[in-house]
Amino acid sequence: MAPIDIAAIERRARQLRAEEIRRIEGLFAERMRITGRLLAESTFAGLLAVAAAIRPVFSWNPQAKVQQQAPAKPRIAVLKRLSRGLRSLFAWNPEVHHHL
């Protein structure tokens, strides 16, 4: 019967354990890289959507509009139109409000 080399078995076990840890760390790093890239792309797409949504707010120039615009008909205020619209929803006869 051959003698058992416990030290060699332990060295081999440590080596296999270290290789497995490196493999798992590599998988984790790859998945973190993919997740980070997806997060960055999603964030960038969201920022582009927000930028497109708020761009008209910052590009509005009331002076240019006044110079180009001819005398317009008087407009009903937005809150008044909303109020009339809500009243027409709850009225018994909503056809009465033809001025909407």
N, C-alpha and C positions, 0 to 999 in steps of 0.2 A: 504494500500500500504506500502511495506517494505522500509525502508530507504536504500539508495545506499551508500555503503561503498567505497568511492573513494580511500582511502588509501590502502585498501586490494586489490582492482583492480590493482592499480599501482604496488604494491609489486608482485602480481602474474604476471603482464606483464614483470616486470624486471627479475623475476625468469625464465620465459619462454624464454626471450631474451638471458639471460646468458647461458641457456641450449643449445639454438640454436647456439650461438657463439662457445661454446665448441665443439659441434658436427661438425661444419664447420671447426674449427681448427684441429680436429682429422682427418677429411677427407683430409685436406690440408697436414698435416704432413705425412699421409700414402702415398699420391701421391708423395710428395717430396722424401720420402724414396725409393719408387719404381723407380722414375726417377733417383735418385742418384745412385742406384744400377745398373740400366741399363747403365748409363753414365760411371760408373766405369768399368763394364764388357766390354763395347765397347772400352774404352780407353785401357784397358789391352790387349784386342785382337789386337788392332791396334799396340800397342807397341811390342807384340810378332811377328806380321807380319814384322814390321820394323826391329826388331832384327834378324829375320831369313834372311831378305834381305841383311843386312849389315854384317852379320857374316863372309862371305867369304872374305870381305875386310880386316878384322882384323886377320884372320887366315892364310893369305897368307905368305908363307915362301920361298923366292926366293932361299935361299941356299939349302934347301931340294930338290927343283926342279932341280937345277944344278947338284947335286950329283947323282940323279936317272936318269937323262935324258942322252941319248946317243946323239951323234952329229946328229942334225936334219937338214932337208932341210931348206934352207933359206925361210923365209915367207915374203909375200908381206905386207907392212904396211897397217894398217886398213884404214887410210885416202886415200891411193892410191887406195885400193879396192873400197871404197865408191865413189871416183871420177870416176873410170872406170865404176862402176855400173850406176852412174847418166848419164855419157856420153852415155852409151848404151841405156838408156831410151829415150834420145833425138836424137839419131842418125837415119839417114834415113834407114840404114841397120844394125840393132843391132846384126845380126849374125856374123858380121865381128870380133867382140871382143870375141874370143874363149878363151882368157887367164883369164877370170874371174874365 
